């Protein structure tokens, strides 16, 4: 596979590796970006421990709750200008409420919204505002109690990041602090049992490769991997993370002190994992001026 300058640039930005190292990593892994990132980590050449999806699309995440059920919905637009548009925001709020009664995104698109389906409502809004829009995803959670938190709010119940936390107990204030923690730290799962095994297996293999690069004996390597995996699991699971409100406690320990049992969480961020073509604004204006 031909390795392009754009691919090298993307890998460099994601890992902090040098240009030649990034190119070699891509060449060694036939252009596979994730494999190249792991290769750089194995060689100790990646400055970033993990790669996060580039946020490229605009729009809003909106949340809606009804008793012990809550939903978060991401509705995308092409520009942030539209995300600040009152018409767009009203539509997004309506879609979030409709999502409470929908099982998934496909069902949401056919749900009723003021006499039209959600899909038809979006089509009409595209014609009115003149910009492409879509309902990208939704996630629902239920529990004895559910709290929501919006980060970078654009209007009530919607913004760039939406978090829902389901819990048992009476301390809603604490649960909202946990929701703020989730927004800031972005854990991969509630606990080790709920963590995707493929994530664990992939990290373990990377750590094995890193340890073997050190040339240490196999029995020493096993102990190194055990410690590193324990640290990894503490970093990516909510209950084991240091609580941002009180770093001396894990989130799980703080919950126990508050008399709260955390049941689950949802975190949606606008544009998460979507690639967006970067455009040079000056060049764009120059082209427009030339007709």
C-alpha positions in Angstrom: 0.0 0.0 0.0 1.3 3.4 -0.9 2.1 5.6 2.2 1.0 9.2 1.6 2.1 12.4 3.2 -1.4 12.8 4.7 -1.2 9.4 6.4 2.2 10.3 7.9 0.9 13.6 9.1 -2.2 12.0 10.7 0.0 9.4 12.5 2.4 12.1 13.7 -0.4 14.2 15.1 -1.9 11.2 16.8 1.3 9.9 18.4 3.8 12.8 18.5 6.3 10.6 16.7 8.9 11.9 14.2 8.2 12.0 10.5 10.6 9.2 9.6 9.4 7.0 12.5 5.8 7.6 11.5 6.5 6.7 7.8 8.4 3.5 8.9 5.6 2.5 11.2 3.1 2.8 8.4 5.3 1.0 5.9 5.9 -1.9 8.4 2.2 -2.2 8.9 0.9 -1.8 5.4 -0.8 1.6 6.1 -2.9 0.3 9.0 -3.1 3.4 11.3 -3.9 1.5 14.5 -1.2 -1.2 14.0 1.3 1.6 13.2 0.4 3.4 16.4 0.9 0.1 18.4 4.2 -0.4 16.6 5.4 3.0 17.6 4.4 2.4 21.2 6.3 -1.0 21.2 9.4 0.8 20.0 9.0 3.6 22.5 8.6 6.2 19.8 5.0 7.3 20.5 4.7 10.1 22.9 1.0 9.6 23.4 -0.1 6.5 25.3 -3.4 6.2 23.5 -5.0 7.6 20.4 -8.3 9.3 20.6 -10.7 9.8 17.6 -10.4 13.2 16.0 -13.5 15.3 16.6 -14.4 16.6 13.2 -18.1 16.9 12.7 -20.2 19.7 14.3 -23.6 19.7 15.9 -25.0 18.9 19.3 -25.5 16.2 21.9 -28.8 16.5 23.6 -30.1 14.6 26.7 -33.7 13.9 27.8 -34.9 12.1 31.0 -38.2 10.5 32.1 -38.3 9.1 35.6 -35.6 6.4 35.7 -34.9 6.4 31.9 -32.6 8.8 30.1 -31.3 9.1 26.5 -28.5 11.0 24.8 -28.7 11.8 21.1 -26.1 13.2 18.7 -27.3 15.3 15.8 -24.7 16.5 13.4 -24.4 19.6 11.2 -21.7 20.8 8.9 -20.7 23.9 10.9 -20.8 25.2 14.4 -22.8 28.2 13.2 -25.8 25.9 12.6 -25.3 24.3 16.0 -25.8 27.8 17.5 -29.0 28.3 15.4 -32.2 28.4 17.5 -34.1 26.5 14.8 -31.6 23.7 14.9 -31.5 23.6 18.7 -35.3 23.4 18.9 -35.3 20.5 16.5 -32.5 18.7 18.4 -34.5 19.1 21.7 -37.5 17.6 20.0 -35.5 14.7 18.7 -34.1 13.9 22.1 -37.6 13.7 23.6 -38.7 11.5 20.8 -35.7 9.2 21.4 -37.1 8.4 24.9 -39.6 6.2 23.2 -37.3 4.7 20.5 -35.3 1.5 20.7 -32.5 2.6 18.4 -31.4 5.2 15.8 -33.4 3.5 13.0 -36.6 3.6 15.1 -35.9 7.2 16.1 -35.7 8.3 12.5 -39.3 7.0 11.9 -40.6 8.4 15.3 -43.2 11.1 15.2 -42.1 14.7 15.7 -44.9 17.2 15.4 -46.8 15.3 12.8 -43.8 14.3 10.7 -41.1 11.6 11.1 -37.8 12.7 12.6 -36.2 11.9 9.2 -38.6 14.1 7.3 -38.2 16.9 9.9 -34.4 16.8 9.3 -34.9 16.8 5.5 -37.1 19.9 5.8 -34.6 21.6 8.0 -31.8 20.9 5.5 -33.9 22.7 2.9 -34.5 25.6 5.2 -31.1 26.1 6.7 -29.1 24.9 3.6 -26.7 22.6 5.4 -26.5 18.8 5.7 -27.6 17.3 9.0 -28.1 13.8 10.4 -29.0 11.9 13.5 -25.8 10.0 14.0 -26.4 7.9 17.2 -28.3 7.6 20.4 -27.7 5.7 23.7 -30.2 5.0 26.5 -29.8 4.1 30.1 -32.1 3.2 33.0 -31.8 2.9 36.8 -33.3 3.8 40.1 -32.0 7.3 39.5 -30.4 9.0 36.5 -28.5 12.3 36.4 -27.3 14.2 33.3 -24.5 16.7 32.7 -23.9 18.8 29.6 -20.4 20.2 29.0 -20.0 23.3 26.9 -23.8 23.8 26.9 -25.2 25.7 23.9 -28.7 25.6 25.3 -30.6 23.8 28.0 -30.0 20.1 27.8 -27.6 20.2 24.9 -24.0 20.9 24.1 -20.7 19.4 22.9 -20.6 16.6 25.5 -23.5 14.8 27.1 -23.2 12.5 30.1 -25.8 10.3 31.8 -25.1 8.4 35.0 -27.4 5.7 36.5 -27.2 5.1 40.2 -28.8 3.8 43.4 -28.9 6.0 46.4 -30.1 9.5 47.4 -27.0 11.7 46.8 -27.9 13.3 43.4 -25.2 15.9 43.9 -22.5 13.3 44.1 -23.8 11.5 41.1 -23.7 14.7 39.1 -20.0 15.1 40.2 -19.4 11.7 38.8 -21.1 12.8 35.5 -18.7 15.7 35.4 -15.8 13.3 36.0 -16.9 11.1 33.1 -17.1 14.2 30.8 -13.6 15.2 31.7 -11.8 11.8 31.9 -13.8 9.7 29.4 -13.5 6.2 31.0 -13.9 3.2 28.7 -16.2 1.2 31.0 -17.7 1.3 34.5 -15.5 -1.5 35.8 -13.2 -4.3 34.6 -16.1 -6.8 34.0 -17.7 -4.4 31.6 -14.5 -3.5 29.7 -14.4 -4.8 26.1 -12.1 -7.8 26.2 -10.6 -6.9 22.8 -9.3 -3.6 24.4 -7.7 -5.6 27.2 -6.2 -8.2 24.9 -4.8 -5.5 22.6 -3.2 -3.5 25.5 -1.7 -6.7 26.9 -0.1 -7.6 23.6 1.3 -4.1 23.3 2.8 -4.3 26.8 4.2 -7.8 26.0 5.9 -6.4 22.9 7.3 -3.4 24.8 8.6 -5.6 27.6 10.3 -7.9 25.2 12.0 -5.0 23.5 13.8 -4.4 26.8 15.5 -7.8 26.6 14.7 -8.7 30.2 14.1 -12.4 31.2 10.7 -13.9 30.7 9.9 -14.1 34.4 10.7 -10.5 34.8 8.6 -9.6 31.8 5.6 -11.4 33.3 5.8 -9.3 36.4 6.2 -6.1 34.4 3.1 -6.9 32.3 1.1 -7.7 35.4 1.9 -4.3 37.0 1.3 -2.4 33.8 -2.0 -4.0 33.1 -3.2 -3.3 36.6 -2.3 0.4 36.0 -4.0 0.4 32.6 -7.2 -1.0 34.1 -7.2 1.6 36.8 -6.8 4.3 34.2 -9.7 3.2 31.9 -12.4 2.0 34.3 -14.6 4.5 36.1 -14.7 3.0 39.5 -10.9 2.6 39.7 -10.0 6.1 38.4 -8.8 8.8 40.8 -11.9 11.0 41.4 -11.4 14.5 39.9 -13.2 16.1 42.9 -10.9 14.3 45.4 -7.9 12.6 43.8 -7.0 10.9 47.1 -10.0 8.5 46.5 -11.1 6.4 43.5 -14.5 7.0 42.1 -15.6 3.7 43.6 -14.4 4.6 47.1 -16.0 8.0 46.9 -19.3 6.4 45.8 -19.1 4.1 48.8 -18.6 7.0 51.2 -21.6 8.8 49.6 -23.8 5.8 49.9 -24.2 5.6 46.1 -23.9 2.5 43.9 -23.0 3.4 40.3 -24.9 1.3 37.8 -23.7 2.6 34.5 -22.9 5.7 32.4 -23.2 7.1 28.9 -20.9 9.7 27.3 -21.4 11.1 23.9 -19.2 13.8 22.4 -20.0 15.7 19.2 -18.1 14.4 16.2 -16.3 11.6 18.1 -14.3 9.5 15.7 -15.4 11.3 12.6 -12.8 12.4 10.1 -13.3 15.9 8.6 -11.3 17.3 5.7 -9.2 20.2 6.8 -9.5 23.2 4.6 -7.3 26.2 4.2 -9.6 29.1 4.7 -7.3 31.6 2.9 -7.1 29.2 -0.1 -10.9 28.8 -0.1 -11.5 32.6 -0.1 -8.9 33.0 -3.0 -10.7 30.3 -5.0 -14.1 32.0 -4.4 -12.6 35.4 -5.5 -11.4 33.8 -8.8 -14.9 32.6 -9.5 
